[in-house]
Amino acid sequence: MATRIRDLTSQAGQEATVQGWLVSLRKGGKIRFLVLRDGSGTVQAVVREGEVPPEVWRESGELAQEASLVISGLVRPDQRAPGGVELVVRNMAVVANGADYPITPKEHGVDFLMDHRHLWLRSSRQEAILRIRSQIELFLQTELARLGFVRVDSPILTPSACEGTTTLFETAYFEDKAYLSQSGQLYNEAAAAALGRVYCFGPTFRAEKSKTRRHLMEFWMLEPEMAFASLEDVMDVEERLISALVRHLLAESASDLATLERNPEALAQAAAGDFPRISYEEALAVAAGAGHQVAWGDDFGSPEETAIAAAFDRPVFVHRYPTAAKAFYMQPDPERPEVCLSVDLLAPEGYGEIAGGGQRIHDLELLRRRLQEQGLPEEDYRWYLDLRRWGTQPHAGFGLGIERTLSWLCGLEHVRETIPFPRLLTRLYP
């Protein structure tokens, strides 16, 4: 059985076999240096003429970038090497060689890299991002399980809108039509009435004609929903999840964050928790102080979110947005019906909203009125209204965008690097 490169340190002084792909080849007389990767790390393999069979020496000089190899040899300590060891080659088998690999060490344009996304994933930077993404997804689900949440998968094909009718992707459904899910929230509410605390996790779709660095047409959301819960409960759970996640990444993904040149000090305050909680009106004042005038009732755009978050050294909650600016299911504040019990979590450093949620309407007649006000057909939401007919209760939840969260945590310039194969306004390939 081959050894993963990340585990070679524990085998120093022993023979080992690794399988992987050639990153680079450097030749120097009777010695050659092969840098090999296998997805868990990289190692330098040293080939010396006379210490390997003649065919291995010959083949080692003919290798192309990304050749796939099986190499056996002695694991030797070397503090200068990544991982603290190098591999002294005894034998090598070439599984597949090639030539003219498109992505070379030189600079490439974004369009070129996006056209070759299937190969770009092999770079050390993209590998690090994908490993951190995996850590985020695993940790958040593990933490939710610790908090008593049950995963309930929601449908991707839906008969109606969840987040407004203008951003729906429509598809044929036999003799009818369906839409790609904008959110699993409505179905989560049904599951919460059965299990108390639930979450769904999967892809969501928005046909939003936006080209900003924060937008994708297809993205992944983690969406917890809680029965007998309030707006404050939502903020408490979000803060606990995010602060614990940051602490976890700083401890477990330090090398990948270093590959991305992400300064851990930039995340230290988020790890401490205690996120500020300000109202929509207070956020308006912060934005105005930074030169951004927003009329009461309007939602914040990227410039305003950046200005608001810049006033704090960690993520900040903005709560109680105008009712008219939010989705039909948001519960109006009983003391101020013109605002609703909603909340957005804004990440620092200009990354903007990473999560949104709040308390849902639990009164049947109020929900009916809200559907009518927004021109949504009651028949399409009959099952959703049923949840208010039988066993209704105050309930709340939120959706956390994996890509935006990852973009902030990794310090990425554009969200397109956060997902293996991004779907953008002008890109569906590969």
NORZICOR-V518332 format. One record per residue. N is the residue number from 1. RES is the residue in three letters. SS is DSSP state (H for helix, E for strand, L for the rest). PHI is phi in degrees with one decimal (999 if undefined). Layout:
n={N | N}
res={RES | RES}
ss={SS | SS}
phi={PHI | PHI}
This chain:
n={1 | 2 | 3 | 4 | 5 | 6 | 7 | 8 | 9 | 10 | 11 | 12 | 13 | 14 | 15 | 16 | 17 | 18 | 19 | 20 | 21 | 22 | 23 | 24 | 25 | 26 | 27 | 28 | 29 | 30 | 31 | 32 | 33 | 34 | 35 | 36 | 37 | 38 | 39 | 40 | 41 | 42 | 43 | 44 | 45 | 46 | 47 | 48 | 49 | 50 | 51 | 52 | 53 | 54 | 55 | 56 | 57 | 58 | 59 | 60 | 61 | 62 | 63 | 64 | 65 | 66 | 67 | 68 | 69 | 70 | 71 | 72 | 73 | 74 | 75 | 76 | 77 | 78 | 79 | 80 | 81 | 82 | 83 | 84 | 85 | 86 | 87 | 88 | 89 | 90 | 91 | 92 | 93 | 94 | 95 | 96 | 97 | 98 | 99 | 100 | 101 | 102 | 103 | 104 | 105 | 106 | 107 | 108 | 109 | 110 | 111 | 112 | 113 | 114 | 115 | 116 | 117 | 118 | 119 | 120 | 121 | 122 | 123 | 124 | 125 | 126 | 127 | 128 | 129 | 130 | 131 | 132 | 133 | 134 | 135 | 136 | 137 | 138 | 139 | 140 | 141 | 142 | 143 | 144 | 145 | 146 | 147 | 148 | 149 | 150 | 151 | 152 | 153 | 154 | 155 | 156 | 157 | 158 | 159 | 160 | 161 | 162 | 163 | 164 | 165 | 166 | 167 | 168 | 169 | 170 | 171 | 172 | 173 | 174 | 175 | 176 | 177 | 178 | 179 | 180 | 181 | 182 | 183 | 184 | 185 | 186 | 187 | 188 | 189 | 190 | 191 | 192 | 193 | 194 | 195 | 196 | 197 | 198 | 199 | 200 | 201 | 202 | 203 | 204 | 205 | 206 | 207 | 208 | 209 | 210 | 211 | 212 | 213 | 214 | 215 | 216 | 217 | 218 | 219 | 220 | 221 | 222 | 223 | 224 | 225 | 226 | 227 | 228 | 229 | 230 | 231 | 232 | 233 | 234 | 235 | 236 | 237 | 238 | 239 | 240 | 241 | 242 | 243 | 244 | 245 | 246 | 247 | 248 | 249 | 250 | 251 | 252 | 253 | 254 | 255 | 256 | 257 | 258 | 259 | 260 | 261 | 262 | 263 | 264 | 265 | 266 | 267 | 268 | 269 | 270 | 271 | 272 | 273 | 274 | 275 | 276 | 277 | 278 | 279 | 280 | 281 | 282 | 283 | 284 | 285 | 286 | 287 | 288 | 289 | 290 | 291 | 292 | 293 | 294 | 295 | 296 | 297 | 298 | 299 | 300 | 301 | 302 | 303 | 304 | 305 | 306 | 307 | 308 | 309 | 310 | 311 | 312 | 313 | 314 | 315 | 316 | 317 | 318 | 319 | 320 | 321 | 322 | 323 | 324 | 325 | 326 | 327 | 328 | 329 | 330 | 331 | 332 | 333 | 334 | 335 | 336 | 337 | 338 | 339 | 340 | 341 | 342 | 343 | 344 | 345 | 346 | 347 | 348 | 349 | 350 | 351 | 352 | 353 | 354 | 355 | 356 | 357 | 358 | 359 | 360 | 361 | 362 | 363 | 364 | 365 | 366 | 367 | 368 | 369 | 370 | 371 | 372 | 373 | 374 | 375 | 376 | 377 | 378 | 379 | 380 | 381 | 382 | 383 | 384 | 385 | 386 | 387 | 388 | 389 | 390 | 391 | 392 | 393 | 394 | 395 | 396 | 397 | 398 | 399 | 400 | 401 | 402 | 403 | 404 | 405 | 406 | 407 | 408 | 409 | 410 | 411 | 412 | 413 | 414 | 415 | 416 | 417 | 418 | 419 | 420 | 421 | 422 | 423 | 424 | 425 | 426 | 427 | 428 | 429 | 430}
res={MET | ALA | THR | ARG | ILE | ARG | ASP | LEU | THR | SER | GLN | ALA | GLY | GLN | GLU | ALA | THR | VAL | GLN | GLY | TRP | LEU | VAL | SER | LEU | ARG | LYS | GLY | GLY | LYS | ILE | ARG | PHE | LEU | VAL | LEU | ARG | ASP | GLY | SER | GLY | THR | VAL | GLN | ALA | VAL | VAL | ARG | GLU | GLY | GLU | VAL | PRO | PRO | GLU | VAL | TRP | ARG | GLU | SER | GLY | GLU | LEU | ALA | GLN | GLU | ALA | SER | LEU | VAL | ILE | SER | GLY | LEU | VAL | ARG | PRO | ASP | GLN | ARG | ALA | PRO | GLY | GLY | VAL | GLU | LEU | VAL | VAL | ARG | ASN | MET | ALA | VAL | VAL | ALA | ASN | GLY | ALA | ASP | TYR | PRO | ILE | THR | PRO | LYS | GLU | HIS | GLY | VAL | ASP | PHE | LEU | MET | ASP | HIS | ARG | HIS | LEU | TRP | LEU | ARG | SER | SER | ARG | GLN | GLU | ALA | ILE | LEU | ARG | ILE | ARG | SER | GLN | ILE | GLU | LEU | PHE | LEU | GLN | THR | GLU | LEU | ALA | ARG | LEU | GLY | PHE | VAL | ARG | VAL | ASP | SER | PRO | ILE | LEU | THR | PRO | SER | ALA | CYS | GLU | GLY | THR | THR | THR | LEU | PHE | GLU | THR | ALA | TYR | PHE | GLU | ASP | LYS | ALA | TYR | LEU | SER | GLN | SER | GLY | GLN | LEU | TYR | ASN | GLU | ALA | ALA | ALA | ALA | ALA | LEU | GLY | ARG | VAL | TYR | CYS | PHE | GLY | PRO | THR | PHE | ARG | ALA | GLU | LYS | SER | LYS | THR | ARG | ARG | HIS | LEU | MET | GLU | PHE | TRP | MET | LEU | GLU | PRO | GLU | MET | ALA | PHE | ALA | SER | LEU | GLU | ASP | VAL | MET | ASP | VAL | GLU | GLU | ARG | LEU | ILE | SER | ALA | LEU | VAL | ARG | HIS | LEU | LEU | ALA | GLU | SER | ALA | SER | ASP | LEU | ALA | THR | LEU | GLU | ARG | ASN | PRO | GLU | ALA | LEU | ALA | GLN | ALA | ALA | ALA | GLY | ASP | PHE | PRO | ARG | ILE | SER | TYR | GLU | GLU | ALA | LEU | ALA | VAL | ALA | ALA | GLY | ALA | GLY | HIS | GLN | VAL | ALA | TRP | GLY | ASP | ASP | PHE | GLY | SER | PRO | GLU | GLU | THR | ALA | ILE | ALA | ALA | ALA | PHE | ASP | ARG | PRO | VAL | PHE | VAL | HIS | ARG | TYR | PRO | THR | ALA | ALA | LYS | ALA | PHE | TYR | MET | GLN | PRO | ASP | PRO | GLU | ARG | PRO | GLU | VAL | CYS | LEU | SER | VAL | ASP | LEU | LEU | ALA | PRO | GLU | GLY | TYR | GLY | GLU | ILE | ALA | GLY | GLY | GLY | GLN | ARG | ILE | HIS | ASP | LEU | GLU | LEU | LEU | ARG | ARG | ARG | LEU | GLN | GLU | GLN | GLY | LEU | PRO | GLU | GLU | ASP | TYR | ARG | TRP | TYR | LEU | ASP | LEU | ARG | ARG | TRP | GLY | THR | GLN | PRO | HIS | ALA | GLY | PHE | GLY | LEU | GLY | ILE | GLU | ARG | THR | LEU | SER | TRP | LEU | CYS | GLY | LEU | GLU | HIS | VAL | ARG | GLU | THR | ILE | PRO | PHE | PRO | ARG | LEU | LEU | THR | ARG | LEU | TYR | PRO}
ss={L | L | L | L | H | H | H | H | H | H | H | L | L | L | E | E | E | E | E | E | E | E | E | E | E | E | E | E | L | L | E | E | E | E | E | E | E | L | L | L | L | E | E | E | E | E | E | E | L | L | L | L | L | H | H | H | H | H | H | H | L | L | L | L | L | L | L | E | E | E | E | E | E | E | E | E | E | L | L | L | L | H | H | H | E | E | E | E | E | E | E | E | E | E | E | E | L | L | L | L | L | L | L | L | L | L | L | L | L | H | H | H | H | H | H | L | H | H | H | H | L | L | L | H | H | H | H | H | H | H | H | H | H | H | H | H | H | H | H | H | H | H | H | H | H | H | L | L | L | E | E | L | L | L | L | L | E | E | L | L | L | L | L | L | H | H | H | L | L | E | E | E | E | L | L | E | E | E | E | E | L | L | L | L | H | H | H | H | H | H | H | H | H | H | H | L | E | E | E | E | E | E | E | E | E | L | L | L | L | L | L | L | L | L | L | L | L | E | E | E | E | E | E | E | E | E | E | L | L | L | H | H | H | H | H | H | H | H | H | H | H | H | H | H | H | H | H | H | H | H | H | H | L | H | H | H | H | H | H | L | L | L | L | L | H | H | H | H | H | H | H | H | L | L | L | E | E | E | E | H | H | H | H | H | H | H | H | H | H | L | L | L | L | L | L | L | L | L | L | L | L | H | H | H | H | H | H | H | H | L | L | L | L | L | L | E | E | E | E | L | L | E | H | H | H | L | L | L | L | E | L | E | E | L | L | E | E | E | E | E | L | E | E | E | E | E | E | L | L | L | L | E | E | E | E | E | E | E | E | E | L | L | L | H | H | H | H | H | H | H | H | H | H | L | L | L | L | H | H | H | H | H | H | H | H | H | H | H | H | L | L | L | L | L | E | E | E | E | E | E | E | H | H | H | H | H | H | H | H | H | L | L | L | L | H | H | H | H | L | L | L | L | L | E | L | L | E | L | L | L}
phi={999 | -71.0 | -96.0 | -70.0 | -58.7 | -62.6 | -97.3 | -64.9 | -55.8 | -73.2 | -112.5 | -56.1 | 87.1 | -116.7 | -81.1 | -149.8 | -122.3 | -124.1 | -123.3 | 179.5 | -124.8 | -78.3 | -86.6 | -157.0 | -131.9 | -125.3 | -108.6 | -155.2 | 65.8 | -97.8 | -139.6 | -133.5 | -116.9 | -109.9 | -96.1 | -116.9 | -125.0 | -137.6 | 95.2 | -102.3 | 168.5 | -127.2 | -144.8 | -91.0 | -107.0 | -103.9 | -111.7 | -116.7 | -62.3 | 92.3 | -102.7 | -132.8 | -56.9 | -54.2 | -67.4 | -69.0 | -59.4 | -63.3 | -65.5 | -65.1 | -90.8 | -112.0 | -76.5 | -103.3 | -53.6 | 75.2 | -59.6 | -95.9 | -136.4 | -122.4 | -123.1 | -117.7 | 176.2 | -92.2 | -83.2 | -117.6 | -60.8 | -156.2 | -64.7 | -80.7 | -88.5 | -58.3 | 82.5 | 81.3 | -142.7 | -132.2 | -112.6 | -87.2 | -71.3 | -108.9 | -154.6 | -152.5 | -120.2 | -90.0 | -76.5 | -156.4 | -112.9 | -160.5 | -155.8 | 56.6 | -60.9 | -64.3 | -97.6 | -107.3 | -63.2 | -74.2 | -73.3 | -126.0 | -73.2 | -61.0 | -61.5 | -61.7 | -65.9 | -70.5 | -64.4 | -111.7 | -57.0 | -62.8 | -100.6 | -60.0 | -57.2 | -79.6 | -72.0 | -60.9 | -65.2 | -69.3 | -59.7 | -62.2 | -61.7 | -67.3 | -66.3 | -66.0 | -57.5 | -61.2 | -61.5 | -60.9 | -62.9 | -67.4 | -64.4 | -60.9 | -69.4 | -64.7 | -66.8 | -62.7 | -61.4 | -63.1 | -87.2 | 89.6 | -86.5 | -110.4 | -76.9 | -129.7 | -75.1 | -98.4 | -71.3 | -89.5 | -90.3 | -129.1 | -88.3 | -153.5 | -82.5 | -114.8 | -116.3 | 105.2 | -82.5 | -83.7 | -120.7 | -87.9 | -93.7 | -93.1 | -143.2 | -69.7 | -135.7 | 55.1 | -89.9 | -118.2 | -133.3 | -137.7 | -132.6 | -73.2 | -60.2 | -88.6 | -174.6 | -92.5 | -57.2 | -59.8 | -70.6 | -60.4 | -61.9 | -64.6 | -67.6 | -66.1 | -69.3 | -97.2 | -116.5 | 87.1 | -130.1 | -137.4 | -153.0 | -121.9 | -147.6 | 178.5 | -75.7 | -131.1 | -135.7 | -135.5 | -84.2 | -100.9 | -81.6 | -126.4 | -116.0 | -72.8 | -72.2 | -105.3 | -112.8 | -131.4 | -82.2 | -130.0 | -147.9 | -108.6 | -128.9 | -101.7 | -128.7 | -79.6 | -141.2 | -129.7 | -78.0 | 51.9 | -135.6 | -122.3 | -57.9 | -63.2 | -61.5 | -60.1 | -64.7 | -62.0 | -67.5 | -59.0 | -62.0 | -62.8 | -64.1 | -69.5 | -64.7 | -66.6 | -62.2 | -63.1 | -60.1 | -62.8 | -66.9 | -62.1 | -86.0 | -100.7 | -121.3 | -59.7 | -68.3 | -68.7 | -63.6 | -66.4 | -58.0 | -84.8 | 58.4 | -86.0 | -72.2 | -61.8 | -64.2 | -68.3 | -105.4 | -60.7 | -68.2 | -64.9 | -64.1 | -78.7 | 77.4 | 55.1 | -71.2 | -61.0 | -126.9 | -122.9 | -79.6 | -55.7 | -63.5 | -64.5 | -66.2 | -56.6 | -66.8 | -63.2 | -62.8 | -63.1 | -63.4 | -96.1 | 92.9 | -111.3 | -91.5 | -122.0 | -70.9 | -59.0 | 106.8 | -87.5 | -80.7 | -87.0 | -94.9 | -58.3 | -61.6 | -69.4 | -60.2 | -62.6 | -65.8 | -65.5 | -64.9 | -65.5 | -79.7 | -132.0 | -98.6 | -155.6 | -56.1 | -130.1 | -87.9 | -115.7 | -122.5 | 61.4 | -72.9 | -56.3 | -57.4 | -67.0 | -89.2 | -115.4 | -64.9 | -61.3 | -90.2 | -74.8 | -74.3 | -64.1 | -68.7 | -56.7 | -86.5 | -146.3 | -60.4 | -72.2 | -118.1 | -118.9 | -84.0 | -114.5 | -154.9 | -117.6 | -105.8 | -102.3 | -83.7 | -75.1 | 64.7 | 83.9 | -90.2 | 70.2 | -65.8 | -115.3 | -152.0 | -145.8 | -178.8 | 149.0 | -90.1 | -95.2 | -65.3 | -114.3 | -91.9 | -59.8 | -68.0 | -64.5 | -65.1 | -58.5 | -63.2 | -65.6 | -62.0 | -64.8 | -61.3 | -97.2 | 68.2 | -98.2 | -68.9 | -59.3 | -61.4 | -66.1 | -114.0 | -57.8 | -64.6 | -69.6 | -66.5 | -56.6 | -63.3 | -90.8 | -79.5 | -128.0 | 75.4 | -63.5 | -162.3 | -59.4 | -148.4 | -155.1 | -173.2 | -156.9 | -120.5 | -107.7 | -78.2 | -63.9 | -67.0 | -68.4 | -63.6 | -63.5 | -59.2 | -65.9 | -63.5 | -91.1 | 69.7 | -86.9 | -77.7 | -138.6 | -67.4 | -62.6 | -84.1 | -88.3 | -128.4 | -53.1 | -131.9 | -68.2 | -108.5 | -113.0 | -55.8 | -115.2 | -142.7 | -126.5 | -116.8 | -82.3}
